[in-house]
Amino acid sequence: MRHRFCHELSVRYADTDMQGHVFFANYFTFFDEAMSAYLFAVGCSPTELAQMGADFVYADARCSYHGSAHWGDRLQIHATVSRLGNTSATWDLAIYPDAQAPEPIASGQLVTVMVDAKTLRPIPLLDAFRTAVEVYEAKPV
């Protein structure tokens, strides 16, 4: 489940709940951060997409919980684009508590739809985005 792209982040105290572990909804925030970092890594940042008149909106978000993270943990969020549709991209993500952990503490999927930045109406995935993802994902590990 580990993917080529990995984004690391530290769990902030504000990410946790009264039981001392990461509040369940914050795993979606971590997925979002990893997705944004992925876009920067492949050379198609949200800023560059906006300059081309495009943006992403979420159409679906799923998360399965297999463990928990706590304040101060240094998480590794692995991400890949598993499907490129006409207007949508499907992202597979997995959160590991550290580099050695054999299993993720959370895994999930985001489906994003590319939209016109002004009208928010769906548009075909920009060639720049599609190519950036295809080139990045085709590189040998």
PEKAVEN-V174201 format. One record per residue. RES is the residue in one small letter. SS is DSSP state (H for helix, E for strand, - for the rest). OMEGA is omega in degrees with one decimal (999 if undefined). D_LAST is the distance of its C-alpha to the last C-alpha in Angstrom with 1 decimal. Layout:
# PEKAVEN-V174201
{{RES/SS/OMEGA/D_LAST} {RES/SS/OMEGA/D_LAST}}
This chain:
# PEKAVEN-V174201
{{m/-/176.0/14.1} {r/-/-178.0/11.5} {h/-/-179.3/9.5} {r/-/-175.5/6.8} {f/E/178.1/10.0} {c/E/176.7/12.4} {h/E/179.1/16.0} {e/E/173.6/18.4} {l/E/176.7/22.1} {s/E/177.1/25.2} {v/-/177.5/27.7} {r/-/176.2/30.9} {y/H/-178.9/34.3} {a/H/179.1/35.0} {d/H/-173.0/32.1} {t/E/178.3/34.0} {d/-/-176.3/37.1} {m/-/177.9/40.3} {q/-/176.2/38.7} {g/-/176.6/36.3} {h/E/-177.2/33.0} {v/E/175.8/31.0} {f/-/-169.9/33.1} {f/-/-177.3/31.6} {a/-/-178.9/31.5} {n/H/175.0/29.5} {y/H/175.5/26.4} {f/H/175.2/26.6} {t/H/178.4/26.9} {f/H/175.8/23.7} {f/H/-179.2/21.9} {d/H/178.3/23.5} {e/H/179.4/22.5} {a/H/178.8/18.8} {m/H/178.4/19.2} {s/H/178.7/21.0} {a/H/177.0/18.4} {y/H/-179.5/15.7} {l/H/175.9/18.2} {f/H/-176.3/18.7} {a/H/-178.3/15.0} {v/-/177.0/14.7} {g/-/-179.8/18.0} {c/-/-173.6/20.3} {s/-/175.7/22.1} {p/H/177.9/25.1} {t/H/178.7/27.4} {e/H/176.6/26.1} {l/H/179.3/26.4} {a/H/178.1/30.0} {q/H/176.7/30.9} {m/-/176.8/30.1} {g/-/-176.6/32.3} {a/E/176.3/29.9} {d/E/174.7/28.9} {f/E/168.5/27.4} {v/E/179.4/29.6} {y/E/176.4/28.7} {a/E/-179.1/30.0} {d/E/178.2/28.9} {a/E/-179.1/27.4} {r/E/177.2/27.0} {c/E/171.9/26.2} {s/E/-175.7/26.6} {y/E/-177.7/27.4} {h/-/-177.7/26.6} {g/-/179.0/27.6} {s/-/176.4/28.6} {a/-/-175.5/27.7} {h/E/179.1/30.3} {w/-/178.0/31.4} {g/-/177.2/29.4} {d/-/176.4/26.3} {r/E/-174.6/23.0} {l/E/172.1/20.9} {q/E/179.6/17.3} {i/E/179.9/16.9} {h/E/-176.6/13.8} {a/E/173.1/14.0} {t/E/171.6/13.0} {v/E/-174.8/15.4} {s/E/179.8/16.2} {r/E/172.0/19.1} {l/E/178.0/20.5} {g/-/177.4/24.3} {n/-/-179.6/27.1} {t/-/-173.5/27.8} {s/E/173.9/25.4} {a/E/177.3/21.8} {t/E/-177.6/20.9} {w/E/173.1/18.6} {d/E/-175.7/17.5} {l/E/176.6/17.5} {a/E/-179.2/17.7} {i/E/179.1/19.3} {y/E/-179.4/19.0} {p/-/177.3/21.7} {d/-/-175.3/19.5} {a/-/-176.0/16.3} {q/-/-175.4/17.9} {a/-/-178.7/19.4} {p/-/-176.9/18.6} {e/-/177.8/20.0} {p/-/173.9/20.1} {i/-/175.2/23.5} {a/E/175.1/23.2} {s/E/-178.0/21.3} {g/E/-177.8/22.3} {q/E/173.3/22.1} {l/E/171.5/23.4} {v/E/179.0/24.7} {t/E/176.5/25.4} {v/E/176.8/27.8} {m/E/-178.8/27.9} {v/E/170.6/31.4} {d/E/-175.1/33.7} {a/-/-178.6/33.9} {k/-/-174.6/37.7} {t/-/-175.7/38.7} {l/-/175.6/35.9} {r/-/179.6/36.1} {p/E/175.4/33.0} {i/-/175.7/31.7} {p/-/176.0/29.1} {l/-/178.7/25.6} {l/-/177.7/25.5} {d/H/-179.7/23.8} {a/H/178.5/22.3} {f/H/-178.1/20.6} {r/H/-179.5/19.6} {t/H/-179.9/18.1} {a/H/179.8/16.3} {v/H/-177.9/14.6} {e/H/179.2/14.0} {v/H/-179.0/12.5} {y/H/-175.4/10.2} {e/H/-179.8/9.1} {a/H/-179.5/8.8} {k/-/176.6/6.4} {p/-/-178.2/3.8} {v/-/999/0.0}}
